[in-house]
Amino acid sequence: MKIEITKQGYEKLKKRAPWLYQNELKIIPKCDPGTIADLIYKGEYVATAFINPISKITARIVSFEKTNIDKEFFKNRIEKAVKKREKLWNITNSMRLIHSEADFLPGLIVDMYQNNIIVSFTTAGMDNFKGIIIELLIELLNPKGIYEKGDKIRQKEGLEIASQTLYGEVDDEFIILENNKKFYTRLKEGQKTGFFLDQRKNRKIVGEYGNKRTLDLFANAGGFGIYARAEFTKFVEISALACSLIEKNCELNGIENYEIVKSDVFKFLEKEKNTYDLIIIDPPAFAKNKSARKGAIKGWKYLIVNSLKILEEGGYLALFSCSHSITSKDLLDLALSSSIIDNSYLEVIEFMKQDIDHPYLLNIPNSLYLTGVLLRKEK
Ligand SMILES: C[S@@+](CC[C@H](N)C(=O)[O-])C[C@H]1O[C@@H](n2cnc3c(N)ncnc32)[C@H](O)[C@@H]1O
């Protein structure tokens, strides 16, 4: 199948954009979701794409070179993704092996927890190749089991949301080993595909600044607080499941002096009077799109102003945003205006981003989805 694209679409693809919207195709073809097509501009081949007429993102680029999209094609791409992460196995037993467009495989997410694989197919195009992908994962990685997590995003592609075992048996409970730390996780139930693997490197960076009293806000499984190994740690988290994980993880890592507060962080900060020398703020994406940005900025300002009030002089503040609409520049602007209210000064110690198993490709600006800054407070 061949599809003509518009000049605007062509200009985007010249810069290696990973997808085109409906209005960037000359006509919306009547074809099954996930059909493979050649994108054409003025009679010339530009790229090969998965086409989904029912999705706003109508063309997802699979290749910028004319090639057969077959088992060999996927084998090459999977092998490349696996190879470039090889060294990470030296520090962990769990990582993201394939991160969709950022690994040139639009709609395929593969996380590996030792010999357990958790997979998601988020585009109709990739879903059509499920059988081949599973065969390849078995051949190349020899897992004991493969479990599919039905991501909600599948609905946008007209796909059903189903979670199911696709091969062998995946462990319900699993212990992630990461830089000599241990994290208990439930592979089938957890948020995302189990654990926030993308914060691995940042946990290590921020953890080095743990000293006397750490406050881990939006703690999830307690990763930051556990790395910090402070004399006392307070974890604040709203989910009961995550709170039970924090308790298990403290036990696994020999952390004894801690408190878990099951609460909304915003309410917690209203009342908290104790002070800390390291505070981590790692909230979920408040602003999933640009229109929600205003509310997110307000929420962030509240979090930073109130955290600074209980951060000691010489203490450290780590801020993370996992939403494209709140950038690291926004975090710095928010930190500056909050420090003026607090009558303090903030020094930038580190700029951070998602760990390398979640690649950031320059031709896909959105692939930088997690940014962070570590700041030090001066009076
Ligand atoms: C991005 S995750 C934190 C990841 C964690 N820092 C780590 O490295 O594993 C955000 C967490 O905030 C929790 N959460 C969301 N809204 C909350 C709220 N208002 N108050 C407290 N926790 C909240 C979620 O349950 C989730 O575990």
The ligand as an SDF file (V2000), in Angstrom:
LIG
                    3D

 27 29  0  0  0  0  0  0  0  0999 V2000
    6.5280    8.8340   39.8960 C   0  0  0  0  0  0  0  0  0  0  0  0
    5.9990    7.8000   41.1920 S   0  0  0  0  0  0  0  0  0  0  0  0
    7.3300    7.8610   42.3180 C   0  0  0  0  0  0  0  0  0  0  0  0
    8.4550    6.9150   41.9820 C   0  0  0  0  0  0  0  0  0  0  0  0
    9.4490    6.7180   43.0770 C   0  0  0  0  0  0  0  0  0  0  0  0
   10.0400    7.9380   43.5310 N   0  0  0  0  0  0  0  0  0  0  0  0
   10.5420    5.7290   42.6520 C   0  0  0  0  0  0  0  0  0  0  0  0
   11.6640    6.1220   42.3600 O   0  0  0  0  0  0  0  0  0  0  0  0
   10.2500    4.5420   42.5640 O   0  0  0  0  0  0  0  0  0  0  0  0
    4.7440    8.7300   41.9420 C   0  0  0  0  0  0  0  0  0  0  0  0
    4.0990    8.0920   43.1630 C   0  0  0  0  0  0  0  0  0  0  0  0
    3.2550    9.0730   43.7640 O   0  0  0  0  0  0  0  0  0  0  0  0
    2.1040    8.4350   44.3080 C   0  0  0  0  0  0  0  0  0  0  0  0
    1.0860    9.5100   44.4270 N   0  0  0  0  0  0  0  0  0  0  0  0
    0.3090   10.0370   43.4550 C   0  0  0  0  0  0  0  0  0  0  0  0
   -0.4020   11.0840   43.9310 N   0  0  0  0  0  0  0  0  0  0  0  0
   -0.0620   11.2220   45.2330 C   0  0  0  0  0  0  0  0  0  0  0  0
   -0.4200   12.1370   46.2550 C   0  0  0  0  0  0  0  0  0  0  0  0
   -1.2810   13.1380   46.0130 N   0  0  0  0  0  0  0  0  0  0  0  0
    0.1390   11.9970   47.4650 N   0  0  0  0  0  0  0  0  0  0  0  0
    1.0100   10.9850   47.7130 C   0  0  0  0  0  0  0  0  0  0  0  0
    1.4140   10.1050   46.7820 N   0  0  0  0  0  0  0  0  0  0  0  0
    0.8820   10.2130   45.5530 C   0  0  0  0  0  0  0  0  0  0  0  0
    1.8010    7.3350   43.3400 C   0  0  0  0  0  0  0  0  0  0  0  0
    1.0560    6.3080   43.9920 O   0  0  0  0  0  0  0  0  0  0  0  0
    3.2050    6.8980   42.9090 C   0  0  0  0  0  0  0  0  0  0  0  0
    3.6440    5.8320   43.7040 O   0  0  0  0  0  0  0  0  0  0  0  0
  1  2  1  0
  2  3  1  0
  2 10  1  0
  3  4  1  0
  4  5  1  0
  5  6  1  0
  5  7  1  0
  7  8  2  0
  7  9  1  0
 10 11  1  0
 11 12  1  0
 11 26  1  0
 12 13  1  0
 13 14  1  0
 13 24  1  0
 14 15  1  0
 14 23  1  0
 15 16  2  0
 16 17  1  0
 17 18  1  0
 17 23  2  0
 18 19  1  0
 18 20  2  0
 20 21  1  0
 21 22  2  0
 22 23  1  0
 24 25  1  0
 24 26  1  0
 26 27  1  0
M  CHG  2   2   1   9  -1
M  END
$$$$
